Amino acid sequence: MTLVLRTTTRITEPAPVLPVVPTGTDPLLQLQAETRSAEGPGAIRCVGHSRELALGGIPVMCSACRARRDWLLINHGRNVWVRCRCGNQWLEPEISRADFDALVGGPHGTTYPSVEAGLAALGFDGVFAGIYLE
C-alpha cells in the first residue's frame, strides 16, 4: 500500500511502515512496540479542528462542498494539509509546523495502521460528501 497525499503542488514520499513485533515474543516488548508513538521524519499526525478556520483573517472554505468548519489538519514533515469531510484536501502553506504543534493537545493519541484507516475511522474519507448541514 502506498500513501500519496493529494495536493496541488507536491507529491510526498510514502509513509514508512511501523515495525511489526513478531507474535510469540515477550509481552512487555510487544506492549512497548504497540504503545510507541509514531515519531520521526516519516510520521503523519492528524488533529481535528471543528470550528471555523481563518488564515490571515480570511475564513477557509472548501472549494468542493463550500464547508466552513469541521476540518482535519494533517502534518507530515513541515507541511500541513487541510482535509474536509467530503474528501477534498489541499496543502496549506499558511499553517506552519509550529501552528500545528500548538493545536495538538498532548503527545497521546490513537495510532492507526494506515492513513486510509485513520481517515475512515475519523470520518474524513469522503463518505460524507454532499452532506453538509448548517
Long-range contacts (C-beta under 8 A, 24 or more apart in sequence): 1-114, 1-116, 3-44, 3-114, 3-115, 3-116, 5-74, 5-76, 5-81, 5-89, 5-115, 6-89, 7-81, 7-89, 7-90, 7-91, 8-90, 8-91, 9-91, 10-79, 10-91, 12-76, 12-77, 12-79, 13-42, 15-42, 15-44, 15-76, 15-114, 15-115, 16-40, 16-42, 18-111, 18-113, 37-107, 37-108, 37-109, 37-111, 38-111, 41-77, 43-76, 44-74, 44-75, 44-76, 44-115, 45-74, 45-75, 45-76, 45-100, 45-104, 45-109, 46-72, 46-73, 46-74, 46-75, 46-118, 46-122, 47-72, 47-73, 47-75, 47-100, 47-103, 47-104, 47-105, 48-72, 48-73, 48-122, 49-73, 49-103, 53-82, 55-92, 55-94, 55-95, 56-94, 60-92, 62-86, 62-88, 63-88, 63-90, 64-88, 64-129, 65-129, 65-130, 65-132, 66-132, 67-132, 72-119, 72-122, 72-124, 73-100, 73-103, 75-100, 83-119, 83-124, 84-124, 85-123, 85-124, 85-126, 85-128, 85-129, 85-131, 85-132, 86-126, 86-128, 86-129, 86-130, 86-132, 87-124, 87-125, 87-126, 87-129
